Amino acid sequence: MALPAALQNLSLPVIASPMFIASGPALVAAQCKAGIVGSFPALNARPAELLDVWLTDLKKELAEYQAANPDKRVGPIAVNQIVHQSNDRLAHDVEVCVKHQVPIIISSLRAPPKEMLDAIHSYGGIVLHDVISIRHAEKALEAGVDGLILVAAGAGGHAGNLSPFALVGEVRKFFKGPIALSGSIATGDAILAAQAMGADFAYIGSRWLATKESNVSEDYRNAIVESTAADIIYSNLFTGVHGNYLKKSVVAAGLDPDALPVSDKTAMNFGSGSAKAWRDIWGAGQGVGLMDDVPTTAEMVARLKAEYDAARARLAL
C-alpha cells in the first residue's frame, strides 16, 4: 500500500514522538527543518488559546524556511490528541487543528470517534493511532484510523510490554497500511531494523530529550545522558497507564522506585484544569544508555542519517 502523501517526502523514515513538556515549537520546528515529522501534544500548549498561536507561528516559520531553502526536505507537523473523557479540550483542540489543516494527527489512549476522523479527513489529513496490543490495534482500525504507531517494550513514557518483533509481526498479518514502531530506537541502525521487521517508520522520542531545543531542564537533559537502561522503571502510578520513567526523578520525588504503589485507569486525568503533580517525574525509554551528548536536532538527524546509510551499506541493501 502506498504511503500517505504527508509521509512521502522525508529525509529519514522517522516520526518524532510528542513528549509531555519537552516537545515545544522550537523542537518541532527543528525536527521539521531536518526533514522528519515533528510533533507535539496539543495539551503542551497551555492555555488552550496558545495552540492556535503555536500552529500559526510554526506554519509561518516552516514556510519561510522552505522558501529560502527550496532544495531541502521539510517534514510535516503532527499534533497529538488524547482521546479520553477527562480531556475537556479535545473538541477545541481538534477544531484548531482542522482550521490549520494539520497534516498528521496522532491519537492516543482511545480510538478517535467518527466525527473527529471525518473532520481530519475532510481536508486530507491522516490519523495515526498509538497502540500497545493487538486488541487496541484492531479497535483503532475498526474505528477508521489511517495508520498505527506500535509502542513496544522499552519505549519512553506510556509504553507496552510486548516485544517489537511480536507486535509488528502480528499486526502485519492483518494490516498493510502505515506502521511506525517505537521502543528504544536511538540510532540509525535501529531505524533500519524497524523497517526490516516490517514497520515503515521509526517513532523516536527519548533521543530528542537530550537535544538543545527540547523544552526540559538541564537536570533532565543531564539525567538522560548519565542514565542506562538499568535506570528505567516501569510503573502506572503517575498517570494510571504503565510507562517508563527515569529512576533518578522518582527518587528525587521522595518515592522508593522498588516499592511504588499500583494505580489504576481511574487515575487518568487530562483535563485542562488538572494539576500536574508528576511533572517532575521524567519519562524516558530504555535506549538512554545510547545517549551520551546533547547535540542540536539538526546534528542528531544528520547523525541518524549517516548511521542509517552505513547500516544499509553494511548489509548491501
Secondary structure as UniProt FT lines:
FT   HELIX           5..7
FT   STRAND          14..16
FT   TURN            20..22
FT   HELIX           25..33
FT   TURN            34..35
FT   STRAND          37..41
FT   HELIX           42..44
FT   TURN            48..49
FT   HELIX           50..68
FT   TURN            70..71
FT   STRAND          77..83
FT   TURN            85..86
FT   TURN            88..89
FT   HELIX           90..99
FT   TURN            100..101
FT   STRAND          104..109
FT   HELIX           114..121
FT   TURN            122..124
FT   STRAND          126..131
FT   HELIX           134..143
FT   STRAND          147..151
FT   TURN            153..154
FT   STRAND          157..158
FT   HELIX           164..172
FT   TURN            173..174
FT   STRAND          179..182
FT   HELIX           188..197
FT   STRAND          201..204
FT   HELIX           206..209
FT   TURN            212..213
FT   HELIX           218..226
FT   HELIX           229..231
FT   STRAND          232..235
FT   TURN            237..239
FT   STRAND          243..246
FT   HELIX           247..252
FT   TURN            253..254
FT   TURN            257..258
FT   HELIX           265..267
FT   TURN            272..273
FT   TURN            277..280
FT   HELIX           286..290
FT   HELIX           297..314
FT   TURN            315..316
//
